[in-house]
Amino acid sequence: QVQLVESGGGLVQPGGSLRLSCAASRNMLDFNRMGWYRQAPGKERELVASINLGGVTTYADSVKGRSLIFRDNSKNTVWLHLDSLSPEDTAVYFCNAQMARTNYWGQGTQVTVSS
C-alpha cells in the first residue's frame, strides 16, 4: 500500500507564493513518475507539473515560468513551488505517483487564492 501525504495548502493572497510537499510512504525510486494535479470546483482534474525518475519535468502551460517541481529521493518527498498566484489557481491540489500502470493519489490539499 502506498500513501502520499500532502501539506502546505491554505489561503494565499493574489501575487503570493506557496510550496506544497508530498511525502511518500515508500522509496520514491519505485515510482517512474510523480506529479501534482489540481481540481477546481466544477472542473476536471488537470496536471500541474510532473517529474520522472530521470528528473525530467513537465508543466502545464498555465503555470510555466512561475512554478517548480523538485524531488529529494533521500526524503521520499516531492515539492511544488508556485509563484504569482491568482484566483485561477484556487483548487484542491493532489499528489500523484505512478508505479508501472498504477496511479496512487494523496488526499488533496486545498489552495485558495483570495484577498
Residue frames relative to the residue before (quaternion, step in Angstrom):
aa qw qx qy qz dx dy dz
Q 1.0000 0.0000 0.0000 0.0000 0.00 0.00 0.00
V 0.2110 -0.7749 0.5885 0.0933 3.54 -0.93 0.98
Q 0.0800 -0.7744 0.6258 0.0478 3.54 -0.97 0.88
L 0.1111 -0.7591 0.6403 0.0383 3.50 -1.06 0.91
V 0.0811 -0.8164 0.5717 0.0028 3.56 -0.61 1.12
E 0.1882 -0.7995 0.5659 0.0723 3.55 -0.58 1.22
S 0.0495 0.7668 -0.6399 -0.0032 3.51 -1.29 0.46
G 0.6191 0.5919 -0.3968 0.3300 3.53 -1.29 0.28
G 0.5233 0.6373 -0.4236 0.3749 3.58 1.21 -0.04
G 0.2524 0.7667 -0.5717 0.1468 3.52 -1.32 0.01
L 0.6655 -0.4682 0.3964 0.4251 3.51 -1.31 -0.43
V 0.0119 -0.7954 0.6041 -0.0477 3.54 -0.81 1.07
Q 0.4406 -0.6861 0.5087 0.2763 3.57 -1.03 0.73
P 0.6092 -0.5415 0.4183 0.4008 3.58 -1.12 0.55
G 0.7675 0.3086 -0.2632 0.4964 3.51 -0.96 0.95
G 0.5873 0.6038 -0.3532 0.4071 3.53 1.27 -0.24
S 0.4046 -0.6892 0.5493 0.2439 3.52 -1.38 -0.09
L 0.0328 -0.7783 0.6237 0.0638 3.50 -1.29 0.27
R 0.1701 -0.7551 0.6213 0.1220 3.51 -1.29 0.36
L 0.1679 -0.7780 0.6027 0.0574 3.50 -0.76 1.13
S 0.1299 -0.7818 0.6034 0.0885 3.54 -1.10 0.66
C 0.1267 -0.7666 0.6273 0.0522 3.52 -1.21 0.63
A 0.1243 -0.7997 0.5866 0.0310 3.54 -0.61 1.19
A 0.2513 -0.7792 0.5607 0.1237 3.55 -0.78 1.05
S 0.4798 -0.6995 0.4642 0.2549 3.54 -1.12 0.75
R 0.7622 0.2546 -0.1822 0.5666 3.55 1.26 0.00
N 0.7341 -0.4137 0.2946 0.4508 3.55 -1.27 0.18
M 0.4145 -0.7474 0.4663 0.2283 3.55 -0.61 1.17
L 0.5692 0.6021 -0.3821 0.4093 3.57 1.19 -0.38
D 0.5564 0.5914 -0.3890 0.4352 3.58 1.30 -0.13
F 0.6745 0.4804 -0.2874 0.4813 3.57 1.23 -0.38
N 0.3784 -0.7349 0.5072 0.2437 3.57 -0.81 0.88
R 0.7995 0.0132 -0.0203 0.6001 3.56 1.21 -0.39
M 0.0740 -0.7597 0.6419 0.0726 3.52 -1.20 0.63
G 0.0392 0.8302 -0.5531 0.0583 3.53 -1.05 0.65
W 0.3657 -0.6786 0.5884 0.2441 3.47 -1.43 0.01
Y 0.0833 -0.7586 0.6456 0.0272 3.51 -1.03 0.94
R 0.1206 -0.7805 0.6038 0.1082 3.53 -1.26 0.25
Q 0.1168 -0.7772 0.6159 0.0547 3.50 -1.23 0.59
A 0.1981 -0.7722 0.5978 0.0841 3.51 -0.69 1.17
P 0.6609 -0.5139 0.3521 0.4185 3.61 -1.14 0.47
G 0.8392 0.1707 -0.1426 0.4963 3.55 -0.85 0.99
K 0.6864 0.4458 -0.2827 0.5002 3.57 1.27 0.08
E 0.5671 -0.5893 0.4531 0.3547 3.53 -1.27 0.35
R 0.5722 -0.5647 0.4614 0.3752 3.52 -1.25 0.45
E 0.0628 -0.8136 0.5781 -0.0002 3.56 -0.89 0.93
L 0.5306 -0.6163 0.4812 0.3274 3.52 -1.21 0.60
V 0.2349 -0.7524 0.5992 0.1403 3.56 -1.00 0.87
A 0.7628 -0.2045 0.1865 0.5845 3.56 0.81 -1.04
S 0.0503 -0.7876 0.6132 0.0345 3.53 -1.22 0.52
I 0.1217 -0.7628 0.6307 0.0747 3.51 -1.31 0.42
N 0.2654 -0.7900 0.5294 0.1588 3.56 -0.76 0.96
L 0.7621 -0.3966 0.2568 0.4427 3.52 -1.33 0.05
G 0.6966 0.4655 -0.2673 0.4760 3.55 1.14 -0.63
G 0.5764 -0.6177 0.3629 0.3931 3.54 1.30 0.01
V 0.4589 0.6680 -0.4617 0.3605 3.57 1.27 0.16
T 0.1909 -0.8123 0.5474 0.0633 3.55 -0.82 1.04
T 0.0976 -0.7465 0.6523 0.0875 3.51 -1.30 0.48
Y 0.1230 -0.7918 0.5970 0.0393 3.54 -1.16 0.72
A 0.5050 -0.6000 0.5223 0.3348 3.50 -1.20 0.58
D 0.6074 -0.5739 0.3992 0.3773 3.57 -1.09 0.65
S 0.6441 0.5663 -0.3169 0.4050 3.56 1.06 -0.76
V 0.7708 0.3175 -0.1842 0.5207 3.61 1.17 -0.39
K 0.4076 0.7246 -0.4727 0.2923 3.59 1.24 -0.04
G 0.7982 0.2903 -0.2265 0.4768 3.52 -0.99 0.86
R 0.7807 0.2444 -0.1589 0.5527 3.58 1.21 -0.21
S 0.6975 0.4111 -0.2679 0.5222 3.54 1.23 0.39
L 0.0663 -0.7765 0.6255 0.0374 3.50 -1.28 0.44
I 0.1028 -0.7586 0.6403 0.0632 3.53 -0.94 0.94
F 0.1035 0.7923 -0.5940 0.0934 3.56 -0.89 0.89
R 0.2357 -0.7871 0.5636 0.0847 3.52 -1.22 0.56
D 0.1585 -0.7319 0.6516 0.1214 3.50 -1.29 0.47
N 0.3002 -0.7987 0.4930 0.1701 3.56 -0.19 1.26
S 0.6229 0.5555 -0.3505 0.4249 3.58 1.07 -0.61
K 0.7291 0.3685 -0.2176 0.5342 3.57 1.25 -0.47
N 0.3503 -0.7498 0.4853 0.2820 3.59 1.29 -0.05
T 0.5455 0.6095 -0.3771 0.4344 3.54 1.04 0.82
V 0.1077 -0.7536 0.6452 0.0654 3.51 -1.17 0.76
W 0.1945 -0.7918 0.5737 0.0776 3.54 -1.03 0.85
L 0.1356 -0.7365 0.6513 0.1226 3.51 -1.32 0.43
H 0.0983 -0.7819 0.6150 0.0267 3.53 -0.76 1.10
L 0.0485 -0.7982 0.6003 -0.0107 3.55 -0.87 1.01
D 0.1491 -0.7772 0.6075 0.0687 3.55 -0.96 0.93
S 0.8249 0.2658 -0.1759 0.4669 3.52 -1.39 0.11
L 0.1039 0.8400 -0.5240 0.0952 3.55 0.88 0.95
S 0.1048 -0.7642 0.6347 0.0480 3.51 -1.19 0.72
P 0.6886 -0.4688 0.3305 0.4436 3.60 -1.20 0.25
E 0.5946 0.5819 -0.3608 0.4215 3.60 1.16 -0.52
D 0.6243 0.5287 -0.3397 0.4640 3.59 1.25 -0.24
T 0.4526 0.6872 -0.4512 0.3454 3.57 1.26 -0.07
A 0.3291 0.7152 -0.5471 0.2844 3.54 -0.71 1.12
V 0.4690 -0.5685 0.5551 0.3856 3.50 -1.37 -0.08
Y 0.2084 -0.7907 0.5684 0.0912 3.55 -0.76 1.06
F 0.1384 -0.8067 0.5742 0.0205 3.53 -0.85 1.08
C 0.3402 -0.6960 0.5949 0.2144 3.50 -1.10 0.78
N 0.0955 -0.7937 0.6004 0.0207 3.55 -1.03 0.82
A 0.0373 -0.7721 0.6340 0.0227 3.53 -1.11 0.74
Q 0.1825 -0.7856 0.5855 0.0815 3.54 -0.93 0.93
M 0.0014 -0.7641 0.6443 -0.0303 3.52 -0.93 1.03
A 0.7840 -0.0919 -0.0124 0.6138 3.54 -0.34 1.28
R 0.7805 -0.2921 0.2243 0.5051 3.60 -0.63 -1.10
T 0.5749 0.5957 -0.3684 0.4229 3.54 1.26 0.25
N 0.2165 -0.7621 0.6007 0.1073 3.52 -1.00 0.93
Y 0.1201 -0.7623 0.6331 0.0597 3.52 -1.04 0.86
W 0.1589 -0.8051 0.5700 0.0418 3.52 -1.07 0.85
G 0.4134 -0.6528 0.5709 0.2775 3.48 -1.25 0.57
Q 0.6572 -0.5349 0.3667 0.3841 3.54 -1.30 0.12
G 0.5244 -0.6475 0.3988 0.3830 3.58 1.24 -0.28
T 0.0937 -0.7704 0.6281 0.0567 3.52 -1.20 0.61
Q 0.4112 -0.7378 0.4878 0.2203 3.55 -0.82 1.03
V 0.0588 -0.7498 0.6585 0.0280 3.52 -1.04 0.91
T 0.0243 -0.7915 0.6100 -0.0290 3.54 -0.75 1.10
V 0.1321 -0.7845 0.6039 0.0482 3.53 -0.75 1.09
S 0.2927 0.7435 -0.5333 0.2777 3.53 -0.38 1.26
S 0.3855 -0.6985 0.5513 0.2440 3.51 -1.21 0.58
